[in-house]
């Protein structure tokens, strides 16, 4: 459900930043119901929250549940959510590995927007899980300075999450720059790169990775491609970064395998499914399930969209 732009300024309320607050954010009625008492049947978020493809007036909010659930997103210009609007989201089902997205629109430009995601049992709205909160910054509508961070290529060549080394510390360092968005130019995972339990460093020290079944072999099945992103989201630095900094994601080759091309048939003996077109289709599905990208792939598998910033 979009927050209608024509509702802007109708309330006459002003933020401390001097940006007019949409009526929908100021007086949209009651917020999400308070969490129910702890019960065994309430759904839970498994991999935090993320936002992406944020423009001057909207963006995409993502999450994943541990079971079938109904997603809802509460947004506000205030961190205490004293005035907010709730956007109902989709049912999260096994078909998408319990992932889901909500598109939020009608937001004020150049503003910090606070959001809160909750999951409810589809058959019993009183069973509500613990919420997760995040923040996004909408793009400016006028000429202004822009700060963003750029990177690519995560957990390649067998170097994964090492808790003893602080995990993916780069995401903590990038978050400290307080960027408006994160541009990831692909290879957000290495589906063709196995993560071993240990790697020996040149000085003889041993690097110890977290390992999962999906990252212990090359990805071939849809579950294994989904497991590539689940692995990265095991890192608390990445989860905290993704909750606070919107992403703009491309994809490259390692989301499938190195230097692949349409119609390729592999000779790599690590693979039992050697038709790259099959692998690419599974990788593409996992990518759109697990990243906060607004649109789906085009018929030829490309990711076409324009995101204006300032």
PLY file of the C-alpha trace (Angstrom):
ply
format ascii 1.0
element vertex 310
property float x
property float y
property float z
element edge 309
property int vertex1
property int vertex2
end_header
0.00 0.00 0.00
1.51 3.34 -0.98
1.41 6.42 1.21
-0.32 8.83 -1.12
1.79 11.84 -2.10
-1.27 14.10 -2.25
-1.57 13.68 1.52
1.69 15.60 2.02
1.37 18.82 4.04
-2.34 18.28 4.69
-1.75 17.87 8.41
0.43 20.97 8.73
2.74 19.13 11.13
6.45 19.86 10.86
9.44 17.81 11.85
12.35 19.20 13.76
14.30 19.02 10.50
11.82 21.37 8.85
10.48 18.70 6.46
6.72 18.45 6.22
5.29 15.19 7.49
2.79 13.32 5.31
-0.64 13.01 6.86
-0.33 9.28 6.39
2.67 9.24 8.70
1.13 11.67 11.16
-2.35 10.26 11.62
-2.79 6.95 9.93
-4.58 5.44 12.87
-3.25 2.88 15.35
0.15 1.35 14.82
0.74 -2.36 14.65
-0.84 -4.31 17.46
1.34 -4.80 20.50
3.24 -8.09 20.49
1.32 -10.98 21.93
2.56 -12.82 24.99
5.37 -15.20 24.22
3.89 -18.33 22.70
5.46 -21.21 20.89
3.48 -20.53 17.73
4.52 -16.97 17.02
6.64 -16.39 13.89
10.15 -15.00 14.22
12.47 -13.07 11.94
15.47 -15.19 11.06
17.88 -12.90 9.19
17.10 -9.35 10.24
15.71 -6.63 7.96
17.04 -4.82 4.90
16.04 -1.98 2.60
16.93 -1.30 -0.98
16.27 0.68 -4.16
15.47 3.77 -2.10
14.48 6.90 -4.01
13.38 10.35 -2.87
9.95 9.08 -1.90
10.11 5.35 -1.26
11.94 2.06 -1.15
11.72 -1.68 -0.49
11.75 -3.34 2.95
12.79 -7.02 3.19
12.71 -9.73 5.82
12.49 -13.50 6.30
10.41 -15.60 8.69
11.02 -18.97 10.29
7.57 -20.25 9.22
4.49 -19.08 7.32
3.76 -15.53 8.43
2.08 -12.30 7.42
4.45 -9.36 7.08
3.70 -5.75 8.01
5.91 -2.67 8.05
5.45 0.37 10.25
7.17 3.59 9.13
7.65 6.92 10.84
9.83 10.01 10.73
10.29 9.58 14.49
12.47 6.91 16.12
9.89 6.39 18.86
7.18 5.63 16.24
4.82 7.96 18.09
3.29 8.86 14.74
3.46 6.19 12.12
1.66 4.35 9.40
1.45 0.60 8.95
1.74 -0.93 5.49
0.36 -4.47 5.23
2.66 -6.86 3.42
2.51 -10.27 1.81
2.14 -13.70 3.30
5.58 -15.26 3.59
5.41 -18.85 2.40
7.66 -21.77 1.58
7.40 -20.83 -2.10
9.80 -17.91 -1.48
11.65 -19.59 1.40
9.59 -17.41 3.77
11.14 -14.19 2.42
9.07 -11.15 1.56
9.20 -7.49 0.59
7.02 -4.45 1.10
7.25 -1.40 -1.15
6.85 1.85 0.76
6.12 5.08 -1.12
4.97 8.62 -0.45
7.84 9.34 1.96
9.35 12.83 2.39
12.55 13.40 0.41
15.93 13.78 2.06
14.71 12.41 5.39
15.59 9.72 7.86
12.73 7.21 7.95
12.46 4.71 10.76
10.79 1.40 10.05
9.69 -1.58 12.11
8.86 -5.03 10.76
6.56 -7.47 12.49
5.32 -10.91 11.56
1.97 -12.38 12.51
0.58 -15.86 12.22
-1.59 -15.94 9.06
-4.36 -17.78 10.88
-4.21 -15.97 14.23
-3.40 -12.25 14.18
-2.84 -12.26 17.95
0.30 -14.35 17.50
2.81 -11.62 16.67
6.56 -12.09 16.78
9.17 -9.72 18.18
9.72 -6.76 15.82
12.95 -5.66 14.19
13.69 -2.01 13.53
15.80 -0.20 10.98
16.36 3.12 9.29
16.61 4.38 5.75
17.44 7.77 4.31
15.43 8.90 1.32
17.26 10.55 -1.56
17.28 14.34 -1.74
14.91 15.96 -4.22
17.21 18.96 -4.70
20.90 19.47 -5.37
22.77 18.30 -2.28
25.87 16.47 -1.13
25.68 12.68 -1.32
27.68 10.17 0.69
27.64 6.53 -0.34
29.84 3.44 -0.01
30.68 1.03 -2.80
31.99 -2.50 -2.78
31.55 -6.00 -4.21
32.87 -9.57 -3.82
32.06 -11.02 -0.41
33.52 -14.22 1.08
35.48 -15.33 -1.97
38.42 -17.70 -2.25
37.39 -19.55 0.89
37.62 -16.64 3.32
34.34 -16.57 5.22
32.99 -15.38 8.56
35.61 -15.71 11.29
34.07 -14.76 14.67
37.52 -14.69 16.28
38.48 -11.88 13.88
35.23 -9.98 14.42
33.37 -11.29 11.39
32.76 -9.00 8.43
34.22 -5.91 10.12
34.14 -3.96 6.87
30.38 -3.50 7.30
30.89 -1.93 10.72
33.48 0.42 9.23
31.16 1.37 6.36
28.25 1.98 8.75
30.40 4.44 10.71
30.59 6.62 7.58
26.80 7.08 7.84
26.24 6.68 4.07
23.01 7.40 2.26
23.22 4.07 0.44
25.45 1.10 -0.35
26.17 0.25 -3.98
27.11 -3.42 -4.37
28.42 -4.26 -7.83
27.79 -7.95 -7.61
29.44 -11.11 -6.32
27.54 -10.60 -3.07
28.20 -14.28 -2.63
30.47 -16.87 -4.24
28.17 -19.73 -5.17
31.12 -21.54 -6.75
33.41 -20.92 -3.75
33.49 -23.49 -0.97
34.07 -22.17 2.55
36.38 -24.60 4.41
36.53 -24.82 8.19
40.09 -23.46 8.28
42.62 -21.60 6.17
46.31 -21.34 7.07
47.74 -17.82 6.94
51.27 -17.10 5.63
52.59 -16.70 9.19
51.22 -20.08 10.21
48.18 -18.86 12.10
44.88 -20.58 11.39
41.83 -18.72 10.12
38.62 -20.42 11.30
35.45 -19.97 9.27
31.87 -20.51 10.23
30.61 -23.23 7.92
27.19 -24.39 6.75
26.15 -27.34 4.57
25.22 -24.97 1.71
28.66 -23.31 1.76
30.56 -26.59 2.06
30.04 -27.40 -1.62
29.36 -25.54 -4.85
25.77 -24.34 -5.15
23.55 -26.34 -7.50
20.09 -26.62 -5.96
17.77 -23.71 -5.22
18.23 -24.39 -1.49
22.00 -24.17 -1.89
21.77 -20.85 -3.75
19.47 -19.52 -1.05
22.03 -20.72 1.48
24.67 -18.43 -0.02
22.89 -15.34 1.23
21.79 -16.96 4.46
25.45 -17.58 5.20
26.38 -13.92 4.81
23.46 -12.85 7.00
24.86 -14.95 9.84
27.25 -12.03 10.38
25.99 -9.49 12.89
27.94 -6.64 11.27
26.23 -7.22 7.94
22.79 -7.55 9.52
23.21 -4.27 11.43
24.51 -2.52 8.31
21.66 -3.83 6.14
19.09 -2.61 8.67
20.47 0.94 8.61
21.82 1.51 5.09
19.75 1.01 1.91
21.29 -1.17 -0.80
21.47 -0.85 -4.57
22.42 -4.29 -5.84
23.70 -5.54 -9.16
24.78 -9.06 -9.88
27.93 -10.35 -11.54
29.18 -13.87 -12.24
29.90 -15.54 -8.89
26.24 -15.45 -7.89
26.18 -18.37 -10.36
29.81 -19.31 -11.08
32.96 -17.75 -12.46
32.77 -16.37 -16.00
29.61 -18.25 -16.91
27.65 -17.61 -20.10
24.19 -18.62 -21.35
24.06 -22.09 -22.84
27.30 -23.21 -21.19
27.65 -26.86 -20.19
30.23 -27.42 -17.48
33.03 -29.96 -17.39
33.76 -29.16 -13.72
33.45 -32.48 -11.87
32.28 -30.74 -8.69
28.90 -30.26 -10.35
26.21 -32.86 -10.92
23.95 -30.26 -12.59
26.18 -28.96 -15.38
23.67 -26.95 -17.41
24.53 -23.37 -16.53
21.13 -22.12 -17.69
19.55 -24.23 -14.95
22.03 -23.01 -12.35
21.53 -19.39 -13.42
17.76 -19.63 -13.12
18.06 -20.95 -9.57
20.66 -18.34 -8.65
18.48 -15.57 -10.08
15.47 -16.71 -8.07
17.51 -16.78 -4.86
18.94 -13.34 -5.61
15.53 -11.73 -5.98
14.20 -13.55 -2.93
17.05 -12.52 -0.66
17.90 -8.97 -1.75
15.65 -5.88 -1.41
15.35 -5.26 -5.14
12.09 -3.70 -6.27
11.61 -5.33 -9.65
11.98 -8.86 -10.90
14.32 -9.86 -13.73
13.34 -9.18 -17.30
12.62 -12.00 -19.72
16.29 -12.20 -20.67
17.38 -12.37 -17.05
18.82 -8.87 -16.80
18.14 -6.45 -13.97
16.90 -3.18 -15.48
16.00 -0.22 -13.27
16.84 3.46 -12.86
17.36 4.93 -9.39
17.75 8.72 -9.26
19.57 10.23 -6.34
19.54 14.02 -6.10
0 1
1 2
2 3
3 4
4 5
5 6
6 7
7 8
8 9
9 10
10 11
11 12
12 13
13 14
14 15
15 16
16 17
17 18
18 19
19 20
20 21
21 22
22 23
23 24
24 25
25 26
26 27
27 28
28 29
29 30
30 31
31 32
32 33
33 34
34 35
35 36
36 37
37 38
38 39
39 40
40 41
41 42
42 43
43 44
44 45
45 46
46 47
47 48
48 49
49 50
50 51
51 52
52 53
53 54
54 55
55 56
56 57
57 58
58 59
59 60
60 61
61 62
62 63
63 64
64 65
65 66
66 67
67 68
68 69
69 70
70 71
71 72
72 73
73 74
74 75
75 76
76 77
77 78
78 79
79 80
80 81
81 82
82 83
83 84
84 85
85 86
86 87
87 88
88 89
89 90
90 91
91 92
92 93
93 94
94 95
95 96
96 97
97 98
98 99
99 100
100 101
101 102
102 103
103 104
104 105
105 106
106 107
107 108
108 109
109 110
110 111
111 112
112 113
113 114
114 115
115 116
116 117
117 118
118 119
119 120
120 121
121 122
122 123
123 124
124 125
125 126
126 127
127 128
128 129
129 130
130 131
131 132
132 133
133 134
134 135
135 136
136 137
137 138
138 139
139 140
140 141
141 142
142 143
143 144
144 145
145 146
146 147
147 148
148 149
149 150
150 151
151 152
152 153
153 154
154 155
155 156
156 157
157 158
158 159
159 160
160 161
161 162
162 163
163 164
164 165
165 166
166 167
167 168
168 169
169 170
170 171
171 172
172 173
173 174
174 175
175 176
176 177
177 178
178 179
179 180
180 181
181 182
182 183
183 184
184 185
185 186
186 187
187 188
188 189
189 190
190 191
191 192
192 193
193 194
194 195
195 196
196 197
197 198
198 199
199 200
200 201
201 202
202 203
203 204
204 205
205 206
206 207
207 208
208 209
209 210
210 211
211 212
212 213
213 214
214 215
215 216
216 217
217 218
218 219
219 220
220 221
221 222
222 223
223 224
224 225
225 226
226 227
227 228
228 229
229 230
230 231
231 232
232 233
233 234
234 235
235 236
236 237
237 238
238 239
239 240
240 241
241 242
242 243
243 244
244 245
245 246
246 247
247 248
248 249
249 250
250 251
251 252
252 253
253 254
254 255
255 256
256 257
257 258
258 259
259 260
260 261
261 262
262 263
263 264
264 265
265 266
266 267
267 268
268 269
269 270
270 271
271 272
272 273
273 274
274 275
275 276
276 277
277 278
278 279
279 280
280 281
281 282
282 283
283 284
284 285
285 286
286 287
287 288
288 289
289 290
290 291
291 292
292 293
293 294
294 295
295 296
296 297
297 298
298 299
299 300
300 301
301 302
302 303
303 304
304 305
305 306
306 307
307 308
308 309
